[in-house]
Amino acid sequence: MGESKQLKTKGVEAVDKALRVLSLFGAGSTSLSLGDISERTGLVKSSVLRLMISLQAAGYVTLTPERRYAVGVEAFRVGQIYQSSLRLEHVIRPVLRQLVQQTGESGSFFRREGDMRVCLFREDTAQPLREHVAEGDAVAIGRGAAGHVFLDFQEYRGDVPAGAAGLARLPEVSVGERGPGLAGLSAPVFSIEGGMIGALTLSGPSVRLTDARIEEMKPFVLAAAAQISKVLGSPFYRDLA
């Protein structure tokens, strides 16, 4: 019995280490050397190498010609399954594209995952100066306009209207919080059964998103969030003027 528990603990620890390695990859770290991974995880290189051999064999990482590790096709496949399981893309992406056309800024849809918010869908403006966000990027939940939406509206339900008081708080606005020169507007998206399922966000450089311009864009952000919520059966935005 004691040996069984010990083996189980070792197995869990190995999985934890492998997941910690996979979490290192992101928009700013698309490939990592063995030394990079060892330094960032605090694991010795021999342990890291064994983990990478297993992850590579399973297809979750791949080894580049430069002897650096990158995310493998299996990780992409699992991510695609997660995204498609939400069955939201066919509803959300056309609305994001319309929002970008209306405002000239970039649109994103974020979903909360624990203490992080993850970008599921992103449509970029054609303007060269823009905030760079990629699908799959994760940000701490409390930062930025979308982060405030998740925290401030988490108690609201998707099967009842927000009412005038709730709508008056929207969209949430953030300037300079996620970085110098960045601004954003965000509103929650609700479904009738799932409550708040995400936050729709418009973002860009604050040199364009001035106070006056933000006021002009607020109705577009609210209308986009309301359009998606309506398709998903939620009356949250029913009283929107």
C-alpha positions in Angstrom: 0.0 0.0 0.0 2.8 2.4 0.9 4.6 1.7 -2.3 1.4 2.3 -4.3 1.0 5.7 -2.7 4.6 6.6 -3.4 4.3 5.7 -7.1 1.1 7.7 -7.3 2.8 10.8 -5.8 5.8 10.5 -8.2 3.4 10.3 -11.1 1.5 13.4 -10.1 4.8 15.3 -9.6 6.0 14.3 -13.1 2.8 15.6 -14.6 3.0 18.8 -12.7 6.6 19.3 -13.9 5.6 18.6 -17.5 2.6 21.1 -17.3 5.0 23.7 -15.8 7.3 23.3 -18.8 4.4 23.6 -21.3 3.2 26.8 -19.5 6.5 28.5 -20.3 5.6 28.7 -24.0 3.8 31.9 -25.1 3.8 34.7 -27.6 7.1 36.0 -26.3 8.6 32.5 -25.9 7.7 30.5 -29.0 10.9 28.4 -28.7 13.1 27.6 -25.7 16.5 25.9 -25.3 17.1 23.2 -22.7 19.0 25.8 -20.6 16.1 28.2 -20.8 13.6 25.6 -19.5 16.0 24.5 -16.8 16.6 28.1 -15.6 12.9 29.1 -15.7 11.6 26.0 -13.9 14.5 25.5 -11.5 14.8 21.9 -12.6 18.2 20.3 -13.4 18.9 19.8 -17.1 18.9 16.0 -16.9 15.3 16.1 -15.4 14.2 18.6 -18.1 15.7 16.5 -20.8 13.7 13.4 -19.7 10.5 15.5 -19.6 11.1 16.9 -23.0 11.8 13.4 -24.5 8.4 12.3 -23.2 6.6 15.5 -24.3 8.2 15.2 -27.7 7.3 11.5 -28.1 3.6 12.5 -27.3 3.7 15.3 -29.8 3.3 18.2 -27.3 6.7 19.7 -28.2 9.0 19.5 -31.2 12.7 20.0 -31.6 13.8 22.7 -34.1 16.9 22.4 -36.3 18.5 24.9 -33.9 18.0 22.4 -31.1 15.3 24.5 -29.4 12.0 23.3 -28.3 8.7 24.6 -29.6 5.0 23.7 -29.1 4.1 20.5 -31.1 1.1 19.6 -33.2 -0.6 17.6 -30.4 -0.9 20.8 -28.2 -2.4 22.6 -31.2 -4.9 19.8 -31.7 -6.0 19.8 -28.1 -6.3 23.6 -28.2 -8.5 23.3 -31.3 -10.8 20.8 -29.6 -11.1 23.2 -26.6 -11.9 26.1 -28.9 -14.4 24.2 -31.1 -16.1 22.7 -28.0 -17.2 26.2 -27.0 -19.2 26.4 -30.3 -18.8 30.2 -30.2 -16.5 31.1 -33.1 -19.2 31.2 -35.8 -21.2 33.6 -33.6 -18.4 35.8 -32.2 -15.9 36.2 -35.0 -18.2 37.9 -37.5 -19.2 40.4 -34.8 -15.6 41.1 -34.0 -14.8 41.7 -37.6 -17.8 44.1 -37.8 -16.6 45.9 -34.7 -13.1 46.3 -36.2 -14.6 47.7 -39.4 -16.7 50.2 -37.5 -14.0 51.5 -35.2 -10.7 50.9 -36.9 -9.3 49.3 -33.7 -8.7 45.6 -32.8 -11.3 43.4 -31.2 -10.8 40.4 -28.9 -13.0 37.9 -27.0 -11.6 36.7 -23.7 -12.7 33.8 -21.5 -11.9 33.4 -17.9 -9.7 30.5 -16.8 -9.1 30.6 -13.1 -7.1 33.7 -12.3 -6.3 34.4 -15.9 -8.2 35.5 -18.9 -7.4 33.9 -22.2 -7.9 35.4 -25.7 -10.0 32.9 -27.7 -10.7 35.1 -30.7 -8.9 38.1 -32.1 -9.4 40.3 -35.1 -6.7 42.9 -35.8 -7.0 46.3 -37.3 -5.1 47.0 -40.5 -3.4 50.0 -38.8 0.4 49.3 -38.2 0.3 50.8 -34.7 -1.8 48.5 -32.6 -1.8 46.4 -29.4 -0.4 43.0 -30.2 -2.5 40.2 -28.8 -2.7 36.7 -30.2 -5.3 34.0 -29.7 -4.2 31.9 -26.8 -2.5 34.7 -24.9 -3.3 34.8 -21.2 -3.3 37.9 -18.9 -3.9 38.2 -15.2 -7.6 38.5 -14.5 -7.4 41.8 -12.7 -5.7 43.8 -15.4 -7.3 45.8 -18.2 -10.8 46.5 -19.2 -11.7 42.8 -19.8 -10.2 41.9 -16.4 -12.4 44.4 -14.7 -15.5 43.1 -16.5 -14.8 39.5 -15.2 -14.5 40.8 -11.6 -17.3 43.3 -11.6 -20.0 41.3 -13.4 -19.2 37.8 -12.1 -22.4 37.8 -9.9 -24.7 38.8 -12.8 -26.9 36.2 -14.3 -27.5 35.5 -18.0 -31.2 34.8 -17.8 -32.3 38.2 -16.5 -31.8 41.7 -17.8 -28.9 43.8 -16.3 -31.2 46.8 -15.7 -30.3 50.4 -16.1 -27.8 50.4 -13.2 -25.9 47.5 -14.6 -25.8 48.8 -18.1 -24.7 52.3 -16.9 -21.4 50.8 -15.8 -20.6 49.5 -19.3 -18.4 49.3 -21.2 -15.5 49.2 -18.7 -12.6 51.4 -19.7 -8.9 51.0 -19.0 -6.1 53.3 -20.0 -2.4 52.6 -19.4 -3.1 49.7 -17.0 -1.8 46.9 -19.2 1.1 49.0 -20.4 2.0 52.5 -21.3 0.1 53.8 -24.2 -2.5 51.1 -24.3 -6.3 51.6 -23.8 -9.3 49.3 -24.0 -13.1 49.1 -23.7 -14.9 45.9 -22.7 -18.3 44.5 -22.1 -19.5 41.1 -20.8 -21.1 38.5 -23.0 -23.8 36.3 -21.5 -25.7 33.1 -22.5 -29.0 32.2 -21.0 -27.7 29.1 -19.4 -24.0 29.7 -18.8 -24.1 33.1 -17.3 -21.1 35.3 -18.3 -19.1 33.3 -20.8 -16.6 36.0 -21.8 -15.7 39.6 -22.4 -15.7 41.4 -25.7 -12.9 44.0 -25.9 -11.8 46.8 -28.2 -8.2 47.9 -27.7 -5.6 50.1 -29.2 -3.0 52.8 -28.6 -4.1 55.6 -26.3 -2.9 58.2 -28.9 -5.9 57.2 -30.9 -8.2 56.1 -28.1 -8.5 59.5 -26.5 -11.3 60.3 -24.1 -13.5 61.7 -26.9 -12.8 58.7 -29.2 -13.6 56.3 -26.3 -17.0 57.9 -25.9 -17.7 57.5 -29.6 -16.8 53.8 -29.5 -18.7 52.8 -26.4 -22.0 52.3 -28.3 -20.3 50.0 -30.8 -18.8 47.8 -28.0 -22.1 47.5 -26.2 -24.0 46.8 -29.4 -21.5 44.0 -30.3 -21.7 42.4 -26.8 -25.5 42.7 -26.9 -25.7 41.1 -30.4 -23.7 38.0 -29.3 -25.6 37.7 -26.0 -29.0 37.9 -27.8 -28.0 35.1 -30.2 -27.0 33.0 -27.1 -30.5 33.6 -25.7 -29.6 36.0 -22.9 -31.8 39.1 -22.1 -28.9 40.8 -20.3 -28.9 43.7 -22.7 -32.6 43.9 -23.2 -32.9 47.4 -21.8 -30.0 48.8 -23.9 -31.1 52.1 -25.4 
